[in-house]
Amino acid sequence: MSYFFPEDDVEQETKQELPASEPSELHVVRSEHRDRLEFTDGVTWENLLPQPEPDMEWVLINYPPGAPEPPPLLRHGGKDYGMVIVGKLTVTLGFEEYGLQSGDSIAFDATTPHQISNQTTEPASAVWLIRNRHRAPDRGSPVTGEAVASSAHS
């Protein structure tokens, strides 16, 4: 259990009490109010955050069935964490492919060229957390997502 709840954190939490008048940081984002971004290949991103957070993106990504052509390999600063909640996805990291199904999760350094695709005949969805996308490794300077030459692997 200490992996999930380090003892030091539990002790510290019980020592801290908030006054009843302290405002809550609770925010609810209803599904019908999420900001949505639809790409030309039919993939949609739904923002799960109530407001922008520095160095973090939390999105529900919906992948239509059968990608006619996998997207190009991308890379950016930071780390990606994902969990498939419906269907099956293929995650390509460099030259390796990983098949993920509902309930599977993955975490990786996003500077590794990567792509995510739905190669099945059923829709798929995943919850994705992206940390520090705009920071270059070890320097903290901004970088932008860039496509890697398609000859690398698709």
C-alpha positions as CSV (number, residue, x, y, z in Angstrom):
1,M,0.0,0.0,0.0
2,S,2.9,2.4,0.5
3,Y,3.3,2.6,-3.3
4,F,-0.1,4.3,-3.5
5,F,0.0,6.1,-0.1
6,P,3.5,6.9,1.1
7,E,3.4,7.1,4.9
8,D,5.0,10.5,5.1
9,D,2.2,12.0,2.9
10,V,-0.5,10.4,5.0
11,E,0.9,11.8,8.2
12,Q,1.3,15.2,6.6
13,E,-2.3,15.2,5.3
14,T,-3.8,14.3,8.6
15,K,-1.9,17.2,10.3
16,Q,-3.3,19.8,7.8
17,E,-6.8,21.0,8.3
18,L,-8.6,23.5,6.2
19,P,-10.9,26.0,7.8
20,A,-14.5,25.5,6.9
21,S,-14.6,28.9,5.2
22,E,-11.8,27.9,2.8
23,P,-13.2,27.8,-0.8
24,S,-13.0,24.4,-2.5
25,E,-10.9,23.9,-5.6
26,L,-13.5,21.5,-7.0
27,H,-14.4,22.0,-10.6
28,V,-16.8,19.8,-12.6
29,V,-16.7,19.7,-16.4
30,R,-19.9,18.3,-17.9
31,S,-19.3,16.2,-21.1
32,E,-21.5,18.5,-23.1
33,H,-19.4,21.5,-22.1
34,R,-15.9,20.1,-23.0
35,D,-13.8,21.9,-25.5
36,R,-13.5,19.6,-28.5
37,L,-11.0,19.5,-31.3
38,E,-11.7,17.4,-34.4
39,F,-8.9,16.4,-36.8
40,T,-9.3,15.7,-40.5
41,D,-8.8,11.9,-39.9
42,G,-11.9,11.9,-37.6
43,V,-9.9,11.7,-34.3
44,T,-11.3,14.0,-31.6
45,W,-9.8,15.4,-28.5
46,E,-12.0,16.5,-25.6
47,N,-10.4,18.7,-23.0
48,L,-11.1,17.3,-19.5
49,L,-9.6,20.2,-17.6
50,P,-11.9,23.0,-16.3
51,Q,-9.2,25.6,-17.2
52,P,-5.7,25.6,-18.7
53,E,-3.1,24.1,-16.5
54,P,0.6,25.0,-16.9
55,D,2.6,22.1,-18.4
56,M,-0.4,19.6,-18.4
57,E,-3.0,18.5,-20.9
58,W,-5.7,15.9,-19.9
59,V,-7.8,14.7,-22.8
60,L,-10.3,12.1,-23.8
61,I,-9.3,11.0,-27.3
62,N,-11.8,9.2,-29.6
63,Y,-10.4,7.2,-32.5
64,P,-12.8,6.2,-35.4
65,P,-12.5,2.6,-36.6
66,G,-9.9,1.6,-39.1
67,A,-7.3,4.2,-39.7
68,P,-6.8,4.2,-43.5
69,E,-3.2,5.5,-43.0
70,P,-1.4,5.7,-39.7
71,P,-0.6,9.3,-38.7
72,P,3.0,10.4,-38.9
73,L,5.3,9.7,-36.0
74,L,5.4,12.7,-33.7
75,R,7.6,13.8,-30.9
76,H,7.5,16.6,-28.3
77,G,8.9,17.4,-24.9
78,G,7.5,15.9,-21.8
79,K,5.9,12.6,-20.9
80,D,2.7,10.9,-22.2
81,Y,0.4,8.7,-20.0
82,G,-2.5,7.0,-21.6
83,M,-5.2,4.4,-20.7
84,V,-7.5,2.8,-23.2
85,I,-11.1,2.8,-22.0
86,V,-12.9,1.5,-25.0
87,G,-11.7,-0.7,-27.9
88,K,-8.1,-1.4,-29.0
89,L,-5.3,1.0,-30.0
90,T,-1.8,0.5,-31.5
91,V,0.9,2.7,-30.0
92,T,4.1,2.9,-32.0
93,L,7.3,4.1,-30.1
94,G,10.2,4.4,-32.4
95,F,10.3,1.0,-34.2
96,E,8.3,-0.9,-31.6
97,E,4.5,-1.4,-31.7
98,Y,2.3,-2.1,-28.6
99,G,-1.2,-3.3,-28.8
100,L,-3.4,-1.9,-26.0
101,Q,-7.0,-2.9,-25.2
102,S,-9.6,-1.6,-22.8
103,G,-8.0,-1.2,-19.3
104,D,-4.4,-1.2,-20.5
105,S,-2.2,1.8,-19.8
106,I,1.1,3.1,-21.1
107,A,3.6,5.8,-20.1
108,F,6.6,7.0,-22.2
109,D,9.0,9.8,-22.8
110,A,7.3,11.9,-25.5
111,T,10.7,12.8,-27.1
112,T,10.6,9.3,-28.5
113,P,8.9,9.4,-32.0
114,H,5.4,8.0,-31.5
115,Q,2.0,7.5,-33.0
116,I,-1.3,6.2,-31.8
117,S,-3.8,4.6,-34.2
118,N,-6.9,2.5,-34.3
119,Q,-6.3,-0.4,-36.7
120,T,-9.6,-2.2,-35.9
121,T,-13.1,-2.0,-37.2
122,E,-14.5,-0.7,-33.9
123,P,-14.2,2.8,-32.4
124,A,-11.7,3.3,-29.5
125,S,-11.3,5.9,-26.8
126,A,-8.4,6.6,-24.4
127,V,-7.8,9.1,-21.6
128,W,-4.4,10.8,-22.1
129,L,-2.3,12.9,-19.8
130,I,0.5,14.9,-21.3
131,R,3.0,16.6,-19.0
132,N,5.5,19.3,-20.0
133,R,4.8,19.1,-23.7
134,H,6.5,22.4,-24.4
135,R,9.7,21.8,-22.5
136,A,12.8,20.4,-24.1
137,P,14.5,17.7,-22.1
138,D,16.9,18.9,-19.5
139,R,16.7,22.5,-20.5
140,G,13.1,23.6,-20.0
141,S,13.0,25.6,-23.3
142,P,9.9,25.5,-25.4
143,V,9.7,23.0,-28.3
144,T,6.8,22.3,-30.6
145,G,5.5,18.9,-31.7
146,E,7.2,17.9,-34.9
147,A,6.5,15.1,-37.4
148,V,9.3,12.7,-37.9
149,A,10.1,11.7,-41.5
150,S,7.6,9.0,-42.6
151,S,10.5,6.8,-43.7
152,A,11.3,6.3,-40.0
153,H,8.5,3.8,-39.4
154,S,4.8,3.8,-40.0
